[in-house]
Amino acid sequence: MSKAMNKTIAPMPSTINAGHHHFSISHIFSNWRAYYDITKPKVVALLVLTALVGMSLSVPGGLPWQLLLPAMLGIALLSSAAAAINHIVDEKIDTVMGRTHNRPLPEGRISVTNAIIFATSIALLGFIILYALVNPLTALLTLGGLVGYSFVYTMYLKRATPQNITIGGLAGAIPPLLGWTAMTNEVAPNALLLVLIIFTWTPPHFWALAIHRKNDYAKVNIPMLPVTHGVSFTKTQILLYTVLLFVVCLLPYLVGMSNWLYLLGACSLNLIFIGYAWQLKFHAKEETAMATFKFSIVHLMLLFIILLFDHYWLPMG
Amino acid sequence: MAEHSKNTQTLRRLVLTSLLLAIVVIGLGAYTRLTHAGLGCPDWPTCYGLIDVPETSAQISTAEKAFPQRPVEPAKAWNEMIHRYFAGSLGLLIAVIALFSIKLRFSKSSKVRYPIFLPLCILCIVIFQAALGMWTVTLKLMPIVVMGHLLGGFTTLSLLFLLYLRIKGKGINAQGANLVNGQLKKYSNYALLGITILTTQIALGGWTSSNYAAMSCVELPICQGDWLSNLSFEQSFDLIPPAKESYEFGYLAHNERVTIHVTHRLGAIITGVFLAWLAIMVFLKARTHSIKNAAIVLMTLLVIQISLGVSNIWFSLPLKVAVAHNLVAACLMLSLITLAYKLRKNSEESLYE
């Protein structure tokens, strides 16, 4: 019985792997979709947006394209590489989790080796672009973000503690600082303020999704907060963090970095976010967690777009 | 739980009823346009000042005194008024759906998160549709208004259908895995592209009809004679026409109408090829019956729609075929929306997952 099964199954892996053993440019072209998917393009777009806002706010007036373009490209490439490494590290748990089993790596559309070569290449390219065309400080900080996210967060924190994303969130919060240093070549306090906003935003953003996928995470023994401390406790934390986020978002106005337009936008967005968190805690329906997660993305995107508008329409002396 | 499923069922039935009614209203709208009854009533919302149609000789003579520029034609006036009453009922039904959705969304007992943005959006569109309906009359069938009224009707129908799909999908598969495999993923974007192409083609069809260009080309496959040298794009697609007493029976010159008609035919070729390719590829790559069926329905409707378009030319625009060409366009859009909905991706993506 088992022999018969082995016979029928045995040829399968070799045929799947045959196409993936050698890494070549033509393989990337024929399989570009899979390579594109493992870079988490939507997340990278949001990261680049926050970096762009960091650049814009660092200097009054227009930005020199000679810095703008390589900085955006370099940050995008290193972020994509970081996301790809996350896919590579999580390949095994993705196979088991219901929501992620059809990702490129678990589905066998690209091999782990090819993914590693791909991630290393774009990381190297991004680093060289930043180092040569922007400045070494930005290049090193961006690389630090990649290491913090791909290695410290994905390989260690994620599997070690329920506070994983609270700490690991720092890596994903760094892009505004990268944008800022790309323009000024120094770490400014106002840039850290933008980092602080994303840092505070990350836990309520991700825990909403973690609640939605609690069973998946439990199945693969990842100690996300809803798994270790329960859904109810996580919802309280989300609500408290949205209140904290409200306060943190007032800072750019209070320190005189942004004008009343930002204040208005930030207050409205944060009140809605608190509304979602309140509903999640006290009147949760079937899809409230997912809706909260989706709103959190809209929240951050709009907040940074408003920062941008505020900066150019109502510049602070 | 029982109450929640009862609410869902009520909402689903309301939406289904409004969907069927919307198809009827679209059909009646096409019928009104094609029987030249758009100005059957020269005023709005009344018809010659009445809530129905003037029919007794006394009523007709009063009506013609009040509107001397437009002699009463009861048959045309009825077409227009029946369309208005059906459209009005649809508007009221949509208002009920919107109110019911608000109630369900904010009810503490309901366990499901009912859509609220979409029903309110449909309500706004249907209110704007009423305004466009008024302007078709007051602006004397200005082409852009007539085409806008057609597109507004299609938008109402499409969004009602989307609402129906979303309510039907509630509770089912909420926790389940993604049904769409990796190979099919990219067709989700192509289906959205298909919706864009089809929308453009429907708008071109509306432009052809509202400029009375349906009979400007009487030969297959593209047009008669040396059509290529007759094309003139200068005024054919001007959205704001010069001020006229009335736009009934069109105001553009023959070669401009030929241009519009030819554009719709070329659009048909592009749309036909793209949708056929999409349906075939999805059918071949799909692993589930539900997606395969959606592809078959799309292909079938596409064949019917192209045959109807050809029949319009071959038999010189018979009324039934022309109305059917409009209705099947609506069905084609709905089947494409079904396909796009079934192929949709779970797009949630986070850095920390």
Interface residues (C-beta under 8 A of the other chain):
Chain A: R33 A34 D37 K40 K42 V43 L47 A83 N86 G98 R99 T100 H101 N102 P104 E107 R109 Y149 Y153 K158 N164 I165 G168 G169 G172 T202 H205 F206 L209 R213 N215 H283 K285 E286 E287 T288 M290 A291 F293 K294
Chain B: K108 S110 K111 V112 R113 K170 G171 A174 Q175 G176 A177 N178 V180 N181 G182 K185 K186 N346 S347 E348 E349 S350 L351 Y352 E353
